[in-house]
Amino acid sequence: MAYDVVVIGSGPGGYVCAIKAAQLGLKTAVIEKRDTFGGTCLNIGCIPSKALLHASEMLAEAQHSFDALGVEVGTPKLNLTKMMAHKDATVAANVNGVSFLFKKNKIDSFKGTGKVLGAGKVAVTGDDGKTQEIETKHIVIATGSDVAGIPGVNVEFDEKVIVSSTGALALEKVPGHMVVVGGGVIGLELGSVWARLGAKVTVVEYLDTILGGMDGDVAKQFQRMLAKQGFEFKLGSKVTGAAKAKNGATVTFEPVKGGDAETIEADVVLVATGRRPYTDGLGLKEAGVEMDERGRVKTDGHLRTNVAGIYAIGDVVAGPMLAHKAEDEGVAVAEIIAGQAGHVNYDVIPGVVYTSPEVASVGKTEEELKKAGVAYKAGKFPFTANGRARAMLHTDGFVKVLADKDSDKVLGVHIVGFGAGEMIHEAAVLMEFGGSSEDLGRTCHAHPTMSEAVKEAALATFFKPIHM
């Protein structure tokens, strides 16, 4: 059977692309090597981690905040087995949902490993070793990414003691001491889960700041918040070794700027140093598809490779490795294949760190604006001055709005605080339409809400806030 579109990979980019293509009337098939759809995100990434983040936050609330609110529940206890069951049920509901959507949209699925044989031809090799060829007019590479190790260090993951994010989502007991290699989003999210459940967490980070690439003001205050929660940080440190020991593991690191090496012991070591595009064994090189120096698939402004009829989206192409970025690209590619004008605005892609409190950002940071020589103005408003935040005992953090000094067009918004991941979207909508800080500051916000802090930060950008 010949198809209009064959998508290799069923993660957020792949499954959204397939559904959109089918909705547009294209005969569509998906190739997936896992037993379930949804890719890393739904199976061992975004979804299970959010289930554990929420559950551990509820435990921490019960342990530390209920009494101040007049809610007496006794001493809360952790039942890790039940918490993991909640995570597994959440994953099952989501992957089953994708399966349902494929059936609803009459999308065919092939279980196995996909390989591009050239323009218009894809091979699928099943677990039994048998291979079948599929003909298609268009091929979309949506194979996502895999765990990256520590540069220059041989790390053997057993997913019990030395773990990637996959193992960190399935530990059978709370470690006494967890060392997290990498102070980025994944490390801080999973580290915060186990810290709330009782582990001592030490973060070893190569850079002098956590959350590299995020607004420096936000990262600095957020680090102080995590330190109050018990996190210990070893910044500006290069890891030179991570190995299993008799009881747990050891991590050796040294100052990036020079100095004596240090070794610390841990029950579990989480290596969270980022991800790499998964392009191995896809036959792309043999098919003549160009790759860049980081192993990503090269694409043009329409997500097309140099080989006619072959496209690529998500983590295998340049840009932030975010599920929602992949989803938008999936929609855009399906529209382009259908003859429409698919487009992704890469300047307005929100990023969220789902810790407690959350960190959210969209657009440019102050550091990026300074580097580019852009004249800008900044407005900030703290949640300590927000009525709803006080009522909920969530006064940590602030909102910062960055706008062009002359035109007042909003260039970036950064939030650290409770619910930041939900609040960031009004900024994204505003920026999508080229709005100004005055547009945002003069938009009526319901009272009392956390979102009023966004309005006040906007007011502070072009004039003065009211409540400070």
N, C-alpha and C positions, 0 to 999 in steps of 0.2 A: 504493500500500500504506500502511495506517495502522499507526502504532507506539504502544506504551505510553510509550516514552521515546526522545527524540532528544537526544543530547549534542553540543554544538558545541565542538569542541576535543578533541584526544586526548593531551594532556599527562598527567602523573601523576594529576591530579584527574579529568580526563575519561575516560581509559581505565580507571582503577580503578572509577569510577562505572558505566561501561558494563558491565564484567565482573560487578560485583556485581548490577546490575539484571538481567542475563541469568541469573545464578545463581539469582535469586529468581523466575524464571519470567516476566519481563517481556520483551515483544518490543522489542528495542533496536537503535538505529542511531547511528552516529557520523559527524559531518561534520568533515573535516580538510582544510585548504587546502595543507598541505605534501605533498610526494611520499611522505614516510614518516611513520609514527605516532610518538608520544612527545613531541611538543611541544618547547619550548625545552630542557627538562631533558635528555632523551635525545639530542637532535640537536646542540645547540650550548650546553649548559649543564653541569648536574651531572655527567653521565657522561663526556663527553670531557675535562672539566677534571680529574676524578679520575684518568683514565688518564695524563694528563700530570704530575699531581702525584706519582703513584706512581713513574712512570718517572724523573722528575727526582730524586726522593728516593733511588732506587736508585743513580743516578749519584753523588750527593753522598755516600752511604754508602761507595761504592767509592773515591771520591777522598779522603775524610777519616777514615773509621772502620775500614776493613778492616785496615790495618796494625797498629793497636792491638790487634786481635783475633787477630793472628798469621796473617792471610790475605794472601798476597802475590800480586797479580794484575798488576803492572806499572802503567803509567799509563792509566787509563780514558779513552776517547775518546767524544765525543758523535757519534752518527749521527742527526741530526735527521729525516732522511727516514724512517728505520726507526721512530723514536719516534712520528712523526705517523701512520705506517701502523698502529702498535699502537693509537693513539687511534681511528682510523677503523674498525678491525676491532672494537673494543669497542662503538662506536656501532652498527655494523651488527648485531652480535649482539643488542643490546638492542632495537632497533627491529623487527628480524625476530621477536623474541620476542613483542612486543606484537601483531604481525600474526597470529602463530600462535594466540595466546590469543583474538583476535577470532573467528577461524575455529572454534576449538574450542568457543567459547560461542555460535556461530551469531549473531554480531553483524554486521549489515550496515554497510557503510561507504560514504560518499559523498565523492568528491574534489571539493573546491571551497570557496568562501567561503560561510559560512552567514549568514543574515539572518532575524531574527524578524519575522514579518508580523503577529503578534498571538497571543493564546492559542490554542494548538492548530495553528499553521501556521508552517512554516519554509521559506525558499527557499534553494536551493543553486545558486550560479553557478560553473560550471566554467571552466577556462582558455580554453575555446573561446567563452566569452561566453554560452553557453546556460544558461538557468535552469529549474529544475524545483521544484515545490512538494511538500512532504512534510507529511502530516497526522500529528499525534501528540497524545496526551493530556497529556504532560508534556515540558517543554523544560528542559534544564540548560545554563546558560552556564558554560563552562569554558575560556575563551579565553586565560587566562594574562596575561602582561605583556610589555612591550616595553622596550627600553633608554630610560632617561631621560637627557636631555642635562644640561648645566651650567646651572642656573637663571640666566636673564638674559644668557646668552652664546650666540652663534650658533656652533654647532660643526658642521662638515661632515665626516662620517665617510667616509673612503675605504677603510677596513678594511685599509690597508697601512701608513700612517704615523700617521694619527689613527684609532684603532680603538676599537670597543666590545669587550665580552667575546667576541663572535663572531670578530672579526678577531684578537684576542689568542690564540685557540686554533689559529690557522692561519698564523702568521708563517713565512715561508720561510727566515729566518735569525735568529740570535740578535742582538738589537739591542745596540749598545755601551752606550747609555743609554736606559732606559725611564722616563718620568715617568708615574706613576699618579695620576690625579685622583680622590681618594676613598679614605679609609682604612677602608672597610668590608670585609665578607667577600669579595666578588668581587675587589676590587682587591688585597687582600693575598694571596689564593690564587693568582691569575694572576701577580701580581708575584713571588711566591716561586718559581713555576715558572721564570720567565726569569732570576731572580737565581741560582738553582742552575745554570742552563745557561750562566751567564757574564755576564749583563747587570748594569750598575750600575742600581739601582732607587731612584728618589726618589719619595716619596709626599707629595702636597700635599693636606691635609685641612682643611676648614672649622672643625671642632671642635678643642678643645684636647686631644682624646684620640682614639686609634684605636678601632675597634669600638664606636662610639657605641651606647649602650643595654645593652652588656654590663657585667658587674661591674667596677667601677673598679680594684679590686685586681688582677684578672686582666689587664685591658687594659694596665695600667702595667708589669707584669712581662713580658707578652708583647712589648710594644714594645721593651723592653731586649734580649730574645732576638733579635728581628728585626734590631735595630741591630748585634748581634754578628755576624749573618749578612751584614752589609754594607748593609742598608737605610738610607736617609737620610730623615728626616722633616721636613716643613715644616708644622707644626700651627698651628691658629688662622689659616689663610691662605685668603683668598677668591680664586678664580681669576677673572680678568677677561678672559682671552683665550687661545685655543688655535688655532694656525694652522699650516698647512704652510709650510715655508721652503725655501730652495734645497737645503739638505742636511738633510732631516728636518723638524723642527717646532720651534716655540717655544711656551712656556707662560708667561703673565704672571699674577702674583698679587700680592696686597697683604695686609698684616696686617688681620685682622677688626677689631681694636681701633684701627686707624689707623696710618699710617706709610707709608714709601716703597715703591713698587712694585718688584718684582723680576722679571726675565725669565731663564728658563733654556732651554737648547737640549737637544733630545732627538732620538734616532733614531726613536723610537716614543712616541706619547702614548696611554695607555690611559685612556679616560674611564669610570670606574666609580662613578658618583654615584647608583646605585640604579636602580629600575625603576618603570614606571608601568603601571596596569591597561590591558589592551588591550580597549577597548570600542568603538573607532571603526568605523562602518559596519555595526554589528550590528542597527540598527533598533530599539534599545531605547527611545530617546526617543519615537519614533513609536508604539511599542507601548504607551506609557504607563508604562514601567518607571522607577521613581524611582532617581536617582543621587545620590551625596553630593558634597561640594565638591571631592573629590580624584579625581572621575571613576570612583569605584567603584560597583558595584551595591549598593543598599541591600537588606538581607535581615533577616528576623526571627530569632528563636532557633532556627528550624527550616530556615534557609537558603532560605526562601521570599521572593520579591519581593512587591510590592504587587499584581501581576497574577496571578490564579489560574492555577496550572499552570506557572508559570515560576520556576525556581530558579537560584541562582548559587553557585559554589564557587571556591576557590583564590585566585589573585592578583587576581581581579576584585572580591573582597569584602574587607572589613576583616580585619585580623590579619596575622601575619607571612607574608611571601612565601616560604614553604617548601614543597617538594614533598610532604613527608610530612604537612603540615597539609592540603594539598589532597587527598591520598589519603584521609585520615580523613573529610574532608567529603564526598568522593565516595561512600564507603561509607555514611555517615549519610544522604545524600540518597536513595540507592537504597533504603535500608531504610524511610525515611519514605514514599516513593512507594508502596512495597509494603505499607504499612499497619503497619509495625513502628516501634519507638521508637529511631530513629537519634539518636546524640548524639556530640558532640566535647567533650572536656575541654580547653579552651584554656589552663588553668593548668599543664598538664603536657605541653608540646610542647618537646622538646629542640631546641637549636640547636647546630650544629657548624661550626667553621672548620677546613677540611681542609688546614691548613698543616703545617709540621714545626717544632716540635711542634704537635699539634692543640689546639684550644680547644673546650670543650663546656660547655653550660649548660642547666639546666632549672629552671623556677620563678623566684622573685624574686631580684633582686640586693640587695646591702646598701643601695644608694642608694634603691631602690624601697621597701624596708621602712622606712628612715628617713623618707622623704617621707610615707609612710602612717601614721607614728607607731606602728608595730608594735614591741613589745618583743621582741627576739630575742637569741640567743646564737650565736656562731660558733666553729667548730672547724676548724683547718687542719693539714695534714700534708704535708711536702715529699717529693718523690720521691728526694731525696738520701739519705733514710733508709730507702729501700725496696731490699731485696736484689735483686729481679729487675731493677729499674731499673739498679742498679750493674752487674749482669752483662751487660746489653745496651748499656751506655754511653748510657742515656737518663734521666739524673737531673735534667734541667731540669723545673721546674714544681712544682705542688702541687695538692691537692684541698681545697676549702673547703665545709663543710656549714653551712647556716643553719637554725636551728630556733626555733620559738616558745618564748619564755622560760618560759612557764608550762606549756603542754601538752607541749612537746618535739616537736610535730609538725614534720616537715621542711618547710621553706618554699622552699628553693632549694639547689641543689648546682652548684658551678662547678669545672671542672677545666682546667688547662693542663698538657699533658704528652703523651708518646708514647701513642697509643691512646686518647686522651680520648674520642673519638667512640664507641668501643665501650663504655667503662666507664660512660658517663653513663646507660645504660639501666637498670642496677639501681636507680639513684636514681629514675628515672621510674616504674618499677614500684612502688617503695616509696611514692612520693608519690601514685600513682593509688589506692592502698589506704589513704591517710591515715596512713602509718607514722611512727614517731618516730626520732630519732637513736639512741636506745637500741636500738630494733628492729634498725637497721642495724649498729650497733656490736657487738651480740651475735649477729649472724648469722655463722656460720663461713665464712671465706674460705680458699680453697686457698692453700698456701704452696709455693714463692714465686711470687707474681703481682703485677702492677702494681695490681690491684684491691684488694690489701690496704691501699693508701693510702686508699681510700675508707672502709674499715672504721676505720682509724686516725683519719681526720678526724672520723668520727662519734663515736668514743670521746672525742676531744678536745672535742666539742660538749657532751656531757653529763657527762663526768668528766675522764679523762686518757688520752692515748695510751700505748701500751706501749713503742713503739720510738723514743721521743724524750724 
